[in-house]
Amino acid sequence: MFGELETLRSRPIPSLESSRQMKRAYRDLPIDQTNALYGETLVRADEIGLAGRNYYAHDRNPPYYARAEGAIDALYVRKSVGARLNVVNDRLKAVGLKLYLFDAWRPRAVQAYFHDVWMPAEVRRRHPDWDDARVLAEVQRYWAAPSESASRPAPHATGGAVDLTIVWEEGEPLFTGSLFDDATAVSATDHFEGGVDLDSFSQLEARANRRLLYWLMREAGFGNHPDEWWHYCYGDQMWAALSGEKAGLYGLAEP
């Protein structure tokens, strides 16, 4: 069924604890404004053959079930990011699969809403005894603070970060074991590595499909947010931190 990609479904994701440490201070890394990609334009995903729908621009989007203020219908990525995504698509196409984007370039209003309003309220609902510092730490595990700083942009504001999954050509997604944007431990990329219930078809399938996405994206040069199986990046400061690079390539971008 999966052809040569079956080997990726069987390849374990390594421990991502070092990635969790490396990404903590990613915004402290510089952005190299002299590199050739710094001023690269954004392109519409659909115009370069990428499938997807902005998750925040409609209301069939659990757990929110509401359009986020400021969300836009179109999905934008840096030109180089789009080219790398299509390299992955070329590999998937051979077995009837393709990438599907939930989000890419993100307006500041959307970032601010989830970082400042929705997620803090949800964390406090779950943990009414937590103090503000602990709430903020949990929020920022999943949602970067919005910023208009040219030197400390949120990853999605650069056009270098994408949230995605794999679907069959007809649109049915591969099973990955959680909702997109499930801001809990189940969304960690390596959640199903080790300790997986070998009698559970669901857990084994989720593990295989997270592995497939992980290795396809890593082999195309992307970094992975270790607490979000869907979040991959190229060229932003998080990518630089995860890849051991000295500087990011992309700053703030606008369509």
N, C-alpha and C positions, 0 to 999 in steps of 0.2 A: 504493500500500500504506500509506504513512505519512501521506498527506493533507497537511494544513497543517504537520505536524511535520517533513516532509521538509526544510524550510528550516533547521531546527535541526540536522539531521544533516549539513548542508552548511556550517554556520557554524563557522569555525575557533575553537578555544579559544585565547585570547590567551596570551602568555608568562606563566607563573605564578611567575617568579623573584621578583617583588616580593612576592607572597603568601608565598613561603617566608621572606623576610626579615621580613615583618610578623608572622608567627605565632610567631617565635622567643621573644618575651617576652610572649606573650599573657596569661600568668597574673599578670603585674605590673599589669594593668589592674584597676581597682576593679569591684565589683559594686554597682549602684545598688539598695539595699534599699528605697528609697522608691517604686520604680516599681510600677505596677499589676500587673505580671506576676510579681513576685518570689515571691509566695506561691502562685502558680498550682499547681493539683493535677496529678498524673500521671493519665493515662487509659490503659487497655489498648488496644493497637493494634487487636486483633481486634474490640473492641466499638464501634469507630468506622469499621469497614469496611476496615481496612488489612490486607493479607496479609503473612505472614512466618513465620519459625520461628527461634528463638534458636539461632544457630550453635554456641554453646558448651555447649548443654544436651543434645546428642546426640553420637554418635560417628561419624556419616557427615559429617565436617567436615574435609576435607584442608586443610592438611598435618598436622593434629593427630591425627585419628582417635581421639579420646578426649573424653569429657565433662569440662569444666573444673569443678574443685571450686568449689562456690558458685553455679554457673550456675542460672538459673531458666527455666522453660518460657515464661512470659509475657513479652511485649514491652510496655514502658511508654514513653510520651512525654508531654511537657507538652501540655496541652490546645491551646495556640496552635500548637505544632509540628504536632500532629495535623491541625488545621484547614488549615494550609498544605500538608501532604502530600496532603490530599484535594483541594485546588485542583489540584495536579499530576495526581492520579488522574483528575479530571474531564476534563483535556485528553487523557490517555492513553486513556481509555475509548472515545473517539470512534473510535479505530483498533484497538481490541481488545487494548490493553496495560494494564498496571497496575504500580505499585510493589510491590516485595517486600523486606521488611526482614530483614536478618541479625541486627541488634542495635540496641538503643536504650539505655534506662536500664540501667546495668551495676552490679552489686554490687561493692563494694570488693575482695572476695576474688578475683574474676575479674581485675580490673585488676592486683592485686598479683601474681597467679600469672604472668601474661604479662610484666609489666614486670620482676619480680624474679627469675623462675625460667626460664620457657620461652625467652623471647627472648634473654636474655644467654647461655644455654647454646648456642643455635643460632648466634649471632654468633661465639662463641668456637670453635665447631666449624668454621665456615667460615673464620675468620681467627685461627688459634692464635697468631699473632705480634702481635696488637693488644694494647695496654695497656688498663687498666681504663677510663681516660677515653674512649678511642676507642670501646670497646665500649658504654659508657653513652650516648655521643652517637648511635650507630647505633640503639640500643634506643629512645631517646626521639624519634627521627625518626618512629617508628610507634606507640609506646606511651607515653602520658602516665604520669607517676609517680602512684601512688595517693595520696590525701590525704583527711584528715578535716577539713581547714581550711575554714572557711566562706568565706574570702577567696581560696582557691587550689584549688578543686575540679578533679578530672579532668573533661574535657568530658562523658563519658558519665554521670558521676555526677549531672549536673544535669538530665537528661531532655531536654536541648536538642540533643544529638548523635545522629545516626542513621547506620547503615551499611546501604546498600540498593543495589538494582539494578532493572532493568526486566524484566518477564516478559510473555509472552503470557497472555491470560485463562486458558488451559488450564494455565499454569504453566511452560512452557518459557522459559528465560532468553534474553535477547538476548546475543549474543557480545560480550564486552568485552575479550578478549585476555589475561586473567589470572584466576587464582583470586581469590576474596575472601581478604583477609589475606595475600596474597603480598607479604611485606615485603622487596621488592627494587625496583630502578628501573623495572621493567615496570609497576608499579602507579601510577606518577605519572600524574595526570590527563591531562597533556599529553604523555605518552610517545610517542604516535603522531602528534603534530603535527610537521611538518617531518621530513625524512629518511625518511618512510614509503615502503616498497616499493610503488610504484604498480602492480606486477604481482601483488601479493599480495592476493587476495580477503580473506584473514583479517585482514590489517592494515587494509585499507580499511574492512572491516565493524566492526572494533573501534574504529577512530577515529570512525566515524559514530555508533556507539551511545554512546560516551563523550561525544561532543558533545551528543547528544540529552539524556542525563541531566544533563549540566552546565548547559545552557541552561534546561531546564525548572526545575531546582532554583534556579538563580540568579534567574530571573524570578519565582520564588515567595518570594524574599527570603533564601534560604539562602546561607551561605558554604561554600566547599569546602576541605578539607584538600588542599593541592596534591600531596602524595605518595601520596594514597589516593583513587582514582577513586570509591570507594564512600562516603566519609565526608562528610556534610553537616551543617551546624549552624545553629541559630538561637537567639539569646538568650544563649548562653554567652560566656565571655571570648574564645575563639578567634573566634567570629563577630564580636565587637566589634572585635578586632584586624584581621580581614580586611576588615571593612566600614568601617573608619575611625571607628567609634563610640568615645565616651569611656569607656563602661562596659558591662559585661555586665548582663543582665537577670535571669538565673537563678543561684541558688546551689545548694548541695547539696539533693537531693530524696530522698524515700523513698516507695515505693508505699503 
